């Protein structure tokens, strides 16, 4: 994920009870609705300033053969076997006004970004009843600014182990997701967030040129439940920047970053067509 809103915050919220031996539930081909989410994010990982957000969002689930929008986010499944999937991986980040951030005052604002690229997902282990699934996910994405002109700001790579648990602790319909892994970014990406050009240097903020490479580690927990007429989800994420290639940047004021969110969506309609789905 990029710094700021790694892996798209709402995707982190989207993490069924399957009863019987590897039996798939019959679920609507599509569902739609509308929701609201409360989010808490640092201005960027390493910033000691954070902001709350209350945002509306569309709720949409599609369980097609190739295109899927589900608890794993929006993805195109181009290749799928019992052990391997090739998916489309998306991410995003929120803008940051430098006027409102002490460390960046006088510097250009951070523009909102989008990330797009492939992800190879390897199914390492799955319980016989499909309540537990452990995956190794290998997304690599190109990052682009989307305000004030499209600009390529490099790539990000975030291999992670992901454990999904259905009916966690015997609670029917409650899903739990656990994710952990390192993050890597290109020099151009780290430069966008953590470099200080000479013209923006001050006594307290010396010039700095960020390099590419290790960008910290992340740990995430997410829970969700689909009720007949609404969906509820929440997540918390911790990022550790110790040892990151940009850790000495004057824009890094703390070596850790915490973010969290909770969301609720009301289901307004669903398809009469049913498909088999393990969720």
Secondary structure, 3 states (H helix, E strand, C coil): CCCCCCCCHHHHHCCCCCCCCCCCEEEECEEEEEEEEEEEEECCCCCCCEEEEEEEEEEEEEECCCEEEECCEEEECCEECCCEEEEEEEEEECCECHHHCHHHCCCCCECCEEEEEEEEEEEEEECCCCCEEEEEEEEEEEEEECCCCCEEEEEEECCEEEEEEECHHHCCCEEEEEEEEEEEECHHHHHHHHCECHHHCCCCCCCECCCCEEEEEEEEEEEEEECCCEEEEEEEEEEECCCCCCCCCCCCCCCEEEEEEEEEEEEEEECCCEEEECC
